[in-house]
Amino acid sequence: MLEQNASHFGARAALLSDGDEPLSHQQLWNQVAVTVTALISLGVGRGDRVAIVLPQGQDLAVTFLAVAAGATAAPLNPAYVEKEFLFYMEDLQARALIVPRDSDSPARAVADSLGVPVIELIPGENGVGRFHLSGVSRPLAASAGFAEADDVALVLHTSGTTSRPKMVPLTHANLLAAARHIGATLQLQPTDRCLNVMPLFHIHGLVACVLASLGAGGSTVCTRAFDAERFPGWLEQWKPSWYSAVPTMHQAILAQGQAPPIQPVRSSLRFIRSSSAALPPPVMTGLEETFGVPVIESYGMTEAAHQMASNPLPPRARKPGSVGLATGLEVAILDEAGETLASGRTGEVAIRGPNVTCGYANNPEANATAFCRGWFRTGDQGHLDGEGYLFITGRLKELINRGGEKIAPREIDEVLLAYPGVQQAVAFAVPHPSLGEDIAAAVVLNNGAVACEAVLREFALDRLPTFKVPSRIIFVNDVPKGGTGKIQRIGLADRLATALGVAYEAPASDTERLVAATICEVLNCEKVGRNDNFFSLGGNSLRATQVLTRLGQSLGFQIPVPTIFRCPTPALLANKLDLMQEPEIDALAAELEKLPPEERARMLNDL
Ligand code: AMP
């Protein structure tokens, strides 16, 4: 592909980056050819896995292309610590490691300890993207030369949040099929220019932003790292026709220019692409209003060399909340037995087609579970609508099992995100003494926005069945993310343990003491603090009725059962009970009940 591009698009820009002359398609091909020759003299040939630990940017893009052309590229996150490098380099059985000249990355010491030869990348006189490789010469590699279609071009590991990361080999045929499908979906042309903000150790950046763009004869601007503050300047400077990112990046971009009413930014963009995680519909709307261009949500995964489905460009319909139509491969929904389900029915998303990996490396057990009658099971749950649009409802491993009820956390995220001022919302499982798992949610607010746990729970209670309402909602400045900028729901309870842990605070008023003592009696626990959540302590609806009946007897009036769902801590419940004893407040509460839910929540917030 690169060779053909050199003859078709010769002097047109292929890769661009700050402070350097653009690298043309011809120059890119020359650099790739020179690098393949250098690798051969360093003893690296076809099929040899080469770990690449370089900072983000054009050199990394070129190194990925060149190593793939003559060996197998294994780009690793440069932020890994020594232990991680040791795991990945051992698992890869790396034939060599490429690092920048004078790099002090721990990867270097790990390579030395494993006896893996280190190759240094020395920048050329003419700037980025023009470099040479330096290392100890070795006997020529056995299978030296340019790779062919079925050679493995790239290996990446799955994120491995619940198990050991799995190695995904992708051939040249896989990568080019994916690149072509993306090019066709987005109608990419030689005149298109992508602004790449995605890390180039993730499939999204490598295939959508670099390969799909080059495959169409277009160009890609290689930034050094995503930076929401610099984003408007990049649009000015590079005049890209598109960019692709994960939803958290889009959210950060939107958060830069929050003050409504939003004025559409006049830019060179033709469309915006989002992939690799669910794009909340309000973010999609916000982006379209801000930039005045269509937002195309796509569905990708490493095992499919990235794209599996995508919403089409206008005039065809893009459906918010859907990841669109299958692109160049087949998508089916399977039940547990592997039977195909009809449209409208929910099951596991399965794929087969030219961009899907042949199987995890050295992992027969994982392959036995993942492949079923030629289908690859994605581990995602979803359904197709009558027009073939795919809706992802969650990842099977992320479902929260609350006392036997299986809850897809995305539905909760979407409700919380609909509250004014909520920028990010992530529901996740926390351990629970009797239910097994309970639901918590972490929320990031826009600058200057105000909300409290009680108001958000109230808002959620109006829109979700009670068992899906998070027992705890915590406010954080940022939700922890993985190296690719994606939120990793699994393990969030551990990572947010400090924020989740509520220090014991003794009940502070007579009513709070009464409520706490009643909860203690019913749940048979030693002490209950004023901020302890009744449901997190093991409470359920039956126990809730007992607590309210006993409290009603002590106070001399009936308390409706939903009260405890809305006010699950002694502090909140006591406050509510005090209010219920004051007639004028009763009248105000009755007025509030008549208001539409959003207005009520806003009024409660103001109060
Ligand atoms: P990765 O291999 O890192 O690209 O992650 C792939 C996973 O990301 C998929 O299996 C899905 O669970 C998730 N994913 C990718 N794109 C989307 C999307 N548009 N909506 C929802 N989940 C997505």
Boltz pocket constraint, residues with backbone or C-beta under 6 A from the ligand:
constraints:
  - pocket:
      binder: B
      contacts: [[A, 159], [A, 203], [A, 204], [A, 274], [A, 275], [A, 276], [A, 277], [A, 278], [A, 279], [A, 297], [A, 298], [A, 299], [A, 300], [A, 301], [A, 302], [A, 303], [A, 323], [A, 378], [A, 379], [A, 380], [A, 392], [A, 394], [A, 395]]
      max_distance: 6.0
